């Protein structure tokens, strides 16, 4: 069972006592002012990974962990740092002589502490991680990579760059909405999703303006979104977003946010084609419940208010085909109305522009 520690960076030292740990950290680490929490403990640093981390970078992390004889992993950073740490934890229990991605995941008993410095992915509380292999997104899933401890510290959010604040916030909001309507939703996941969506919508503006109380509520809401998708996984908006992230160099949450309204509108117009076993009435009620906090027009208004950019290209038809072909079919099946290739083409046709757009 994961332990979530609120406002708790000071508590990390008790977890590190008598441990030699691998400290997985991203480029923001030097600006966090947290060296004093780690420097008195025996550890090895690892930061050789990029945003949207590569398989080869994770493998290097596994080698460092083993060669340094570490017995714990601590991840501090955004979703990429935490995903790297989760994959290192998982891969270090596998056969190093063959591709980790082709092996069946086995339980890893290496303790993992996750300290998010953004309010977005909720990765600190999920069994999911994303890395890239040969240019293609790889979804890693195993219950054993859920961090043993998640330390939520809102003060890290205050100094984030504006674009990162916006994109990670939008990611968490999309996760909450998608989990809520997912065909895999449960009463517990819907409770988490509702807490996430309400918390993000209510605190978005104050958070973006630098309010610490709002940051505290935002990181909690983001964590709820992570706990929601840990149960349900995401749906079509996320499935559609990954190639946009890779192709146009958009932040993940940015890419998801421009896809979500298209999926949302399609669901509203095609509830009679519901694939959820609970039926059309249930789907209508779910969409109504979401709209009581934020409806699709309000979501679109939020994107306009945040000056969210849409991809533009001189080869729109070619780009659309590339995007359609890259969609994760499994995530589409988690959506409560079936989406076919022609529908995806129409959606991408409205998302991809042939003109200049505002910059987020």
N, C-alpha and C positions, 0 to 999 in steps of 0.2 A: 504494500500500500504506500503510495507516494505521500510524503509530508510536504505541505506547502507552508512556507514561512513568510509572513507578511512584514514589510518594512524591516527586513532582516539581514542586511549585508553584514552587520556586526556579529551575527550568529554563525557566520561561516567558519570562523576560527575553531570553534568547538568541534566541527565536523572534520577538520583537517588534522587534528591532533594524532600524532604517531602514524601519519600516513606519508607516503611518497606519491605525489599525484602529478598527472599530466594536466597542465593548465592550458586549455584551448581558448584562444582569445583572438579577436579580430582587430582591425586597424583602429577602432575607437578606443581600445584599452588604455593607451597612454593618457587619455583625457579624462578618465573616470576618477582618478585620484584614489585608487584602491590598493596600491602596492603594499601598504602597511598590513593589509589583511592576509597577504600571501607570502611576503618576503621572509617572514619568520618561520616558515614551514618549508620542508624539503620538497621541491617540485622542479619539473622540467617544463619549459614553455614550448607551445606549438602554435604557430600562426601562419604557416605556409599554405594558405588556401585562399581562394577568391570568393566573392559573392557568386551564388550559383556554383557551389564547389564541385570539383572534378573527382572522379573515382581515384585517379592516380594520387591526388593530394591526400585523400583519406588513407590510402595504402601507406604513404609516407608517415602519416600520423600513427598508424598501427606499428610500424617499424620502430618509431621513436619510443612509443609506449613500452614495447617489449624490451628493446635494447637498454632502456633506462630502468627496467625492473620496477615500474610503477604499479601501485595497487589500487589506485582511484583515479577518476577523471573529473575535472572541474571545468565546466564551460561557462565563459562569461562573454556575452556579446549578443548579436542579433540572431535571427533564425538560422543563418548559415553556420555560425559558430556552433550552435547547439546541435544542428543536424550532423556536422562533422564529428562532434564528440559522440553522438549516439551511434554513428556508423563505426567509429573506432571501437567503441564498447562491444558492438555486435561482431565485428570482423576479427577482433583479437582472440575470439574463441573458436575460429574456423581454421581450416587447413590453409596455411600461407603459400602452398605450392600450386594452388589453382585459383581461378578467378572467384573472388568472394561473391560476386553477383550471381554466379551459377550454382552456388551451394545453398542447401536448405538451411535457413537460420537455426542456430542452436542457442539455448539459453546462456546468457552471459551474466556472471555473478559479480562483475566489476562494478563497484559503487559509482554512481554518476550524480554529480551536483550540477544543476543548471541555474544560471543567473542571467535572465534576459535583460538586455539593456534597451530594448525596443518594446512597444506594445503592439504586436501584430500577429505573428504566426501562432502563438500559444504553444510553440514546439516544446517548451519546458514541461508540458503535461500530456504529450501525445506519444503514441507508439509508431509514429510516422516520421520519415526523414526523406529529403530529396537531394540527390546528387546527380551529376551528369557523366555519362560514359559515351565516348565517341560522338559527342554533340547531342545525344538524346537523353531526355529526362529519365531518371530511374527512381521509382517509388519504392522505398524500403519500409517494411512494416514488420514489427515483432513486438509483442508485449514486453519482452525483456529489455527494450531500449527506453522504456519510460523512465525518466530520471527518478532516482530514489528521493531526491530533494529538489524542490523548486523554490528559489529564493526570489521574492518579488520586491524590488527596491525602486520606488517611483522617482527618486531624485536623479536617477540615470537618464530619465526621459527629457528632462528640462532643456538640456543643451543639444538635443538632437537637431540636425539640419532640418529645415522646413519640409523639404521634399520627402525625407525619410519619415518624418512624423506623419505626413499625410498618407503616404503609400502604405505604411504599416497599419495605421488606423483603419484604412479602407479594407485591407486584407482581413483584419479581425472582424469588421462589420460584415463583409461578404461571407466569411466562414460561419458566423452566427446565423445569417439568413439562410444559407444553403443547408446547414445542418437542420434547421427548423423544418424545412420542407422535404428533406431527404426521405426516401422510402424506407430507410433504415433507422429512422428516428424512434426513440423510446421516450417514456415520460421523463426519465432523468436527463436525456440529451436535450429535450425541449426546454426543460427547466434551465439548463446551462445556457442554451441558445438565447432564450428570452432575457436572461440576466445580462448576457453579452450585448445583445442588440440595444436593449434599453440603456445600459451603462455607457455605450459608445455614443449613441445619438444624444443623450442628455448632456454629455460632457465634452463633446467634440470641439466646440468653439473655445471654451475656456482652456482646454488642453492645448490647442494650437496657439493660444496666446501666452502659454507659459505658466499657467496656474498649477501650483504643486498639489493642491487638493484634487484637482481634476486629473492630474497625472496619476495619482494614487488610485482613483476610481477607474481610470483608463487601463492601467496595467492589470487590475483585477478583472475588468471586463474582457480584456484580451485573453486572460487565462481561462475564463469561462468559455470563450469561443474555442480555445484549444481543447478543453475538456469535452465540449460538445462534439467536435469533429473526431475526437479520439474514439467516440462511440459510433458515429455515423459515416465518417469520411465526408469528402466534399462532393459536389455534383457538377453539372455541365459548365457552369461559369469558370470553375477552376480548370476543368478539362480543356476548355477552349483557350485558356490564358497562357499555358506554358510555352507554346511556340511563339506567342507574341513577345513574351519576356526574352526569349533567346534571339529572335529575329530582329527585334527593334530596340533591344537594350533597355526595355522598360523594367522598372522595379516590379516584383511579383504582385504586390497588392494593387499597384497601378493597372497592371494588365487584367487582373481579375475584375476590378471595378468597372472597366469599360465593357466587359462581357456580361456582367450580371444583369443590367436592365433588359438586354435582348432576351435572355433566358426567362426573366421574370414576366415580361410582357407575353411571351409565348405560353407560359403556364396559365396566365390569366385568361387567355383567349382559347385555350384548348383543355380546359378542365374535364371536358367530356371524354377525353382520351387518356384519362388517368390510369397509370399502371400500378399505383400503390394498392396493395391488397385491401386497404381500409376504405377505398372507394372515392368517388368524385365528391361526395358531400364532405368527407373528411378533408380532402385537399382544399376545397373552397373555404372551409372553416379555418384551416391553417393559414392560408393566404390572407384571410380577413384578420386573423390574430396578429400576423406580422405587420399588416397595414395600420393596425391600431397604434403602433410605435413609429413606423416609417413606411410609407407606400412607395411605389416605384417612381411616381412623379417627384416626390420629395427626395428620393435617392438621386434621381437625375439632376434635380436642383442643387443638391450638395456637390455633385461633380462639377457643375457649372460654376458654383461659388468658389470651388477650390481651383478653378482654371485647369481642369484635367485635360491633358493632351490626348489626341487620338492618333494612331499611326497613319502616316501618309506614304504613298509610293507612286512610282511611275509605271509599275507593272501590276496593277490591281488584280487582274484576273489570275495571273500566275501566283501572286502572293496568296490569294484566297484558296487556290487548290492546294498549295503547300500547307496552309494552316489546317484545312479540312483533313488532309491526310495524316496530320500529326496528332489529332485529337485522341485522347485516351478513352476508348470505348467503355471500359469498366466504369469510369466515373459518369459516363452518360447514362448507364443503366441505373445509377443511383438517383437519377432525376425522376420526378413523379409523372412526367409525360415524355414519351419516346421522341427523341430528336434524330432525324435522318440526315443523310448527307446534303440533300437539297435544302433542308432547313438551315443547316450550318452554313451553307454557302450564302444564303440570304442574310443571315445574321452577320457574318463576316463582311458581307458587302456593305452593310450599314456602319460597321465599326471601322473598317479601313477607308481612309480618305485619300483623295487625289489632290488635296490642297493643303496649305499650311494651317496649323492649328495653334492654339495658345499653349504655352509651356506651363506645366504644373509647377 
